[in-house]
Amino acid sequence: MVEEKTLISVIVPVYNVLPYLKECLDSVISQSFPDFELIIVDDGSTDGSIDLCREYALSDSRITIIAQKNGGVSVARNTGIAASRGEYICFVDADDTLAPDALLRLLEGFECHPSVRVSSGMRNRFKDGTKRYRLMSPLKWYRFSHTIVPPEELQQAYLSESTSHYVTGCLFARELFINESVPMRFKPGIVDEDTLFMYHLANRMEEMGWSMVEIPYVCYNYRIRSGSLSHHHCVVSATSASAHYPLRVYRLRNLDYISDDLRRRGRRDLLPLVLRLRVRTLYCFLSEIRRNPIWLKMFWDEYQRMACDISTPAAARYLRPARFVRFMRYRRARAASTIG
């Protein structure tokens, strides 16, 4: 049974999310597991978000507020980690919500095996302004029972996306963040910070012989809204009308870093999985190129660059999905004006 004296640190970075903040904070303070501290890191909000946070702090002694100059969500999370006191750490974005029993269910996951250091729940998604939830994870992630992912399979499961790979909706043991030489932290100044964090986390857990448990419970509700990348406004360029463009560019660069690191570590067996992720990220551009023709040259340059990396027939098939046929037709129509 879960002991009540177990303390969980819930870290919520806040930046100009006043319309959504109350719903988020209510979902945390009403958790069925009461022994937690809520660390709110205000990242330079200008919309009154910090005033609402202070109102909550006056009525609940479990809430701590840290105000800082804007530095992005990575810096805010790192500030929260440094201030935390709990045996376990949970990250929640200020425009999302936790399920009522999320902390309790995630904590119970640690009882499955002594090697467990991460407990991961499933996620719902819903569009802003609605309450129509859909399971965010693919069916292969859906668990009907607790599933242990051993350390030697963590990296493969993460890169193949056969398991959830988000920092939100998880509970992390504090010892993951304690290391005198290389403490686990989020890399500041980048978009898609989860990608690199979870990659390095899987490496550390593999080295230490630690495992992850996936629990059959929806713990996290993810809100889909326009402008949700405002947490990263200090690095997102204004050259595109949509924030998706810089997000995907940064994700491609993060995957390049992972490929280089795997080569350095001699893990070439995982390179086809990274290539698959790069291709999937690249094809996300296809549905939006018609609205943003300026993306076309970037798409084509990236496609050709990846084509040079193909070394096996199995990997080469990733670059020939049916959707690309439509793109090629469109490219021929726009080549004269866009690529040249």
C-alpha positions in Angstrom: 0.0 0.0 0.0 1.1 3.6 -0.7 2.3 5.3 2.5 0.7 8.7 3.2 4.1 10.2 4.3 5.4 9.9 0.7 5.8 13.4 -0.7 5.4 14.3 -4.3 6.6 17.5 -5.9 4.3 18.7 -8.6 6.0 21.3 -10.8 3.9 23.7 -12.9 5.7 26.2 -15.2 3.4 29.2 -15.9 3.7 31.8 -18.7 0.7 33.9 -19.7 -2.0 31.1 -19.4 -4.5 32.9 -17.3 -7.6 31.5 -19.2 -6.5 27.9 -18.4 -4.6 28.2 -15.1 -7.5 27.9 -12.7 -8.6 24.6 -14.2 -5.1 23.3 -14.1 -4.5 24.3 -10.4 -7.9 22.9 -9.4 -7.0 19.5 -10.9 -3.8 19.4 -8.8 -5.0 20.6 -5.4 -8.1 18.2 -5.6 -6.0 15.1 -6.1 -7.1 12.1 -4.1 -3.5 11.7 -2.8 -3.0 14.7 -0.6 0.7 14.5 0.4 2.2 16.7 -2.3 3.8 20.1 -2.7 2.8 22.3 -5.7 5.7 24.4 -7.0 4.5 27.0 -9.4 7.3 28.7 -11.4 6.0 31.9 -13.0 8.2 32.5 -16.0 7.7 36.2 -16.3 4.0 36.3 -17.0 2.4 39.6 -17.9 -1.3 38.6 -18.0 -2.0 38.4 -14.3 -1.3 34.7 -14.0 0.9 35.2 -11.0 -1.8 37.1 -9.2 -4.1 34.0 -9.5 -1.4 31.8 -8.3 -0.9 34.0 -5.2 -4.6 33.7 -4.4 -4.3 29.9 -4.4 -1.2 30.0 -2.3 -3.0 32.0 0.4 -5.6 29.3 0.8 -3.3 26.2 0.5 0.0 25.8 2.4 1.2 23.2 0.0 1.7 25.8 -2.8 5.0 27.5 -3.3 5.4 30.3 -5.9 8.7 31.1 -7.6 8.8 34.2 -9.8 11.6 34.6 -12.3 12.5 36.4 -15.5 11.3 34.7 -18.7 13.7 31.9 -19.8 11.4 29.3 -21.3 9.8 26.1 -20.1 13.1 24.3 -19.7 14.5 26.9 -17.3 11.2 27.0 -15.4 11.2 23.2 -14.9 14.8 23.2 -13.8 14.0 25.9 -11.3 11.2 23.7 -9.9 13.5 20.7 -9.7 16.0 22.6 -7.7 13.4 23.8 -5.3 11.6 20.5 -4.9 11.7 18.4 -1.7 9.6 15.3 -2.7 10.7 11.8 -3.2 9.0 11.9 -6.5 8.6 14.6 -9.2 5.6 15.2 -11.5 5.5 17.8 -14.3 2.3 19.5 -15.4 1.9 22.1 -18.1 -0.3 25.1 -17.0 -2.9 24.7 -19.7 -3.4 20.9 -19.1 -5.0 19.0 -16.2 -4.4 15.9 -14.1 -7.0 13.2 -13.7 -8.5 13.1 -10.1 -6.5 9.9 -9.1 -3.4 10.6 -11.2 -0.8 10.9 -8.4 -2.2 8.0 -6.5 -2.2 5.7 -9.5 1.2 6.8 -10.7 2.7 6.2 -7.2 1.2 2.7 -7.0 3.1 1.9 -10.2 6.4 2.0 -8.1 5.2 -1.0 -6.1 5.3 -3.2 -9.2 9.1 -3.8 -9.0 12.0 -2.5 -6.9 13.8 -1.3 -10.1 11.1 1.0 -11.2 12.1 4.7 -11.3 9.5 6.1 -13.7 5.8 5.5 -13.6 4.0 6.5 -16.9 0.3 6.8 -17.4 -1.8 7.2 -20.5 -2.9 10.6 -21.9 -6.1 12.1 -23.2 -6.2 15.0 -25.5 -9.0 17.5 -26.1 -9.4 20.6 -28.2 -9.6 23.9 -26.4 -13.2 24.9 -25.6 -14.5 21.3 -25.6 -14.6 18.4 -23.2 -14.5 15.7 -25.8 -11.5 13.5 -24.8 -9.7 11.1 -27.1 -6.9 8.8 -26.1 -3.7 10.5 -27.3 -1.6 7.5 -27.4 -1.7 5.0 -30.3 -3.5 1.7 -29.5 -0.1 -0.1 -29.1 0.5 2.1 -26.0 -2.8 1.1 -24.5 -2.2 -1.1 -21.5 -4.7 -3.4 -19.8 -2.3 -4.2 -17.0 0.8 -2.8 -15.5 3.7 -3.3 -17.9 7.4 -3.2 -16.9 9.8 -1.9 -19.5 13.3 -3.2 -18.5 16.4 -1.0 -18.7 17.8 -2.8 -21.8 14.6 -2.1 -23.7 13.9 1.5 -22.7 15.8 3.2 -25.5 14.4 1.0 -28.2 10.9 1.4 -26.8 11.3 5.2 -26.7 12.8 5.6 -30.2 10.3 3.2 -31.8 7.4 5.1 -30.0 6.1 1.8 -28.7 5.7 3.5 -25.3 4.7 7.0 -24.2 7.6 9.5 -24.4 6.3 12.6 -22.7 7.5 14.1 -19.4 4.0 15.1 -18.4 1.7 12.3 -17.3 4.6 10.6 -15.6 6.0 10.3 -12.1 9.8 10.3 -11.7 11.9 9.1 -8.7 13.9 12.0 -7.3 17.2 10.0 -7.5 17.0 10.3 -11.3 17.8 14.0 -11.0 20.6 13.6 -8.4 24.0 13.0 -9.9 27.1 14.9 -8.9 28.7 14.8 -12.3 25.8 15.1 -14.7 22.4 16.0 -13.1 19.3 15.4 -15.2 18.0 18.7 -16.4 16.1 20.1 -19.3 18.2 21.8 -22.0 17.5 25.6 -22.0 16.8 27.6 -25.1 15.3 24.9 -27.3 11.9 23.8 -28.5 10.8 20.1 -28.1 12.9 19.8 -25.0 11.2 16.6 -24.0 12.9 14.7 -26.9 16.4 15.2 -25.6 15.4 14.9 -21.9 13.7 11.5 -22.4 16.6 10.3 -24.6 19.2 11.1 -21.9 16.9 9.7 -19.2 16.6 6.4 -21.0 20.4 6.2 -21.3 20.8 6.9 -17.5 18.3 4.3 -16.6 19.9 1.7 -18.8 23.3 2.4 -17.2 21.8 2.2 -13.6 19.7 -0.9 -14.3 16.4 1.0 -13.6 13.1 0.3 -15.3 9.8 2.0 -16.2 6.3 0.9 -15.5 3.3 1.7 -17.8 0.0 1.8 -15.9 -3.4 1.2 -17.4 -4.9 4.5 -16.3 -5.4 7.9 -18.0 -3.5 10.3 -15.8 -3.2 13.4 -17.9 -5.4 15.6 -20.1 -3.6 17.4 -22.8 -5.2 20.6 -24.3 -4.8 21.3 -28.0 -4.8 25.0 -28.6 -3.4 27.6 -30.9 -0.4 29.4 -29.5 0.5 26.6 -27.0 4.2 27.1 -27.8 4.1 30.5 -26.1 6.1 28.8 -23.3 8.9 28.8 -25.8 8.5 32.3 -27.1 12.1 33.3 -26.4 13.3 30.8 -29.1 10.4 30.5 -31.6 11.0 32.6 -34.7 8.3 34.9 -36.0 9.1 34.0 -39.7 6.2 31.7 -39.9 2.5 32.3 -39.2 2.3 29.0 -37.4 4.4 27.9 -34.4 4.5 24.3 -35.8 7.3 25.2 -38.3 10.0 26.0 -35.7 8.8 23.1 -33.5 9.4 20.6 -36.2 12.7 22.2 -37.3 13.9 21.9 -33.7 12.7 18.3 -33.5 14.6 17.4 -36.6 17.8 19.0 -35.1 17.2 17.1 -31.8 17.0 13.9 -33.7 20.2 14.7 -35.6 21.9 15.1 -32.2 20.5 11.7 -31.1 21.8 10.0 -34.2 25.3 11.5 -33.7 25.2 10.4 -30.0 24.2 6.8 -30.9 27.0 6.6 -33.4 29.5 7.8 -30.8 28.2 5.2 -28.3 28.3 2.4 -30.9 24.5 1.9 -30.9 24.1 1.7 -34.7 21.3 -0.8 -34.2 19.0 2.0 -33.1 19.8 4.4 -36.0 16.9 3.1 -38.3 14.5 4.0 -35.5 15.8 7.6 -35.3 15.6 7.8 -39.1 12.0 6.7 -38.9 11.2 9.5 -36.4 12.9 12.0 -38.6 10.8 11.0 -41.6 7.6 11.0 -39.6 8.4 14.5 -38.4 9.2 15.7 -41.9 5.9 14.3 -43.3 4.0 16.3 -40.7 4.8 19.3 -42.9 2.9 17.9 -45.9 -0.6 18.8 -44.7 0.4 22.4 -44.1 2.6 23.2 -47.1 -0.4 24.4 -49.1 -1.1 27.0 -46.5 2.6 27.9 -46.0 4.4 27.5 -49.4 7.6 29.0 -47.9 8.1 25.7 -46.1 8.5 23.8 -49.3 12.2 24.5 -49.9 13.0 23.5 -46.3 11.0 20.3 -46.7 12.8 19.4 -50.0 16.3 20.2 -48.6 15.6 18.1 -45.5 14.2 15.2 -47.6 17.3 15.2 -49.8 19.6 15.3 -46.8 17.9 12.3 -45.3 18.0 10.4 -48.6 21.8 10.6 -48.4 21.6 8.9 -45.0 19.8 5.8 -46.2 22.0 2.8 -45.8 19.6 -0.2 -45.9 16.5 -1.1 -48.0 14.5 -1.4 -44.8 15.2 2.2 -43.9 14.8 3.4 -47.5 11.1 2.5 -47.5 10.4 5.2 -44.9 10.9 7.8 -47.6 8.3 6.4 -50.0 4.9 6.6 -48.4 1.8 7.2 -50.5 1.5 10.7 -49.2 4.7 11.7 -50.9 3.2 11.1 -54.3 0.8 14.0 -53.6 3.6 16.1 -52.4 5.6 15.5 -55.6 2.7 16.6 -57.7 2.4 19.8 -55.7 6.1 20.4 -55.8 6.2 20.2 -59.6 3.5 22.8 -59.7 5.3 25.2 -57.4 9.0 24.4 -58.2 9.5 27.3 -60.6 8.4 29.9 -58.0 9.5 28.3 -54.8 12.6 26.2 -55.4 15.2 27.6 -57.6 
